[in-house]
């Protein structure tokens, strides 16, 4: 028996009502986990500022005398230790000068000794003449001659002594010049540049090698002028070079701003274990700061990208019928870490934030809240 159209319409209407009732059932919404928002008045941020590593010491080494360069023991890029020999002059002329000065010194000392003996003899004669003159056995003229002769010999002794001292100084000067015929490293470091080759006639003061220190380096980092006064020398700082962290010590903040970047330059001392670092490398200062701002911490997974640099969140709001629906709101990200972000926007403490399924949500969608 065929059903009448009226009966068919009745059953179709009943099915639609049943489907609508299922859609409106809170248990039929998209299952999501949520969290209640709590406000915060500040957040911790690890700010980074870039700079360059520089050598704490940089010296251009040179000889103080003119002579051909006999040997060069190092080249650019070589590491050296304190006191290590770096270069040597042809010292034959200096050695001859030293031998001549030493011979002149020996002659001057011998003349001094001879003159001292003559002065001693003249003194004895003068003392005897004084005794004879006192007893009336010597004429006054002879006594005066003996006395003045002794004084003259003493004057010649002083002259001979001065000549010996002069010869000694010349010998010492020649010895010093000879010792400076070999160039040694004043501190441990690296040869940054070689300026001459072997066989070159080196003039006094002409650059031979440029040496930079390597045991301790200096990091120069530009900071906002408003931030510079907060740095303290007693605080601990972390500097990063190519992903490796090193402890840094604040030396000073230069009083004058950088003319180009308008930043305050902070100088940090950084140890260089194993000479792993080199001057000229990029360095970053990690500076944790507490920034005052009203906002909310949310997981990164709850964020969805929106337009014009903003981001969006979904809130689960009660629909008045015992269920919840998704509401979309725009927020600004003030700071982020690897897991969460600090945001501000049209949010209130106690709002229920949707944590999961954000990519499948649309505004007004029914939600079913589940336990995480």
Secondary structure, 3 states (H helix, E strand, C coil): CCCCHHHHHHHHHHHHHHHHHHHHCHHHCEEECEEECCEEEEEEEEEEEEEEEEECCEEEEECCCCEEEEEECCCCCCEECCCCEEEEECCHHHHHHHHHHHHHHHHHHHHHHHHHHHHHHHHHHHHHHHHHHHCCCCCHHHHHHHHHHHHHHHHHHHHHHHHHHHHHHHHHHHHHHHHCCEEECCCCEEEEEECCCCCCEECCCCEEEEEEECCEEEEEEEECHHHHCCCCCCCCEEEEECCEEEEEEEEEECCCCCCCCCCEEEEEEEECHHHCCCCCCEEEEEEEEEEEEEEEEEEHHHCEECCCCCEEEEEEEECCCCCEEEEEEEEEEEEECCCEEEEEECCCCCCEEECCCHHHCCCCCEEEECCC
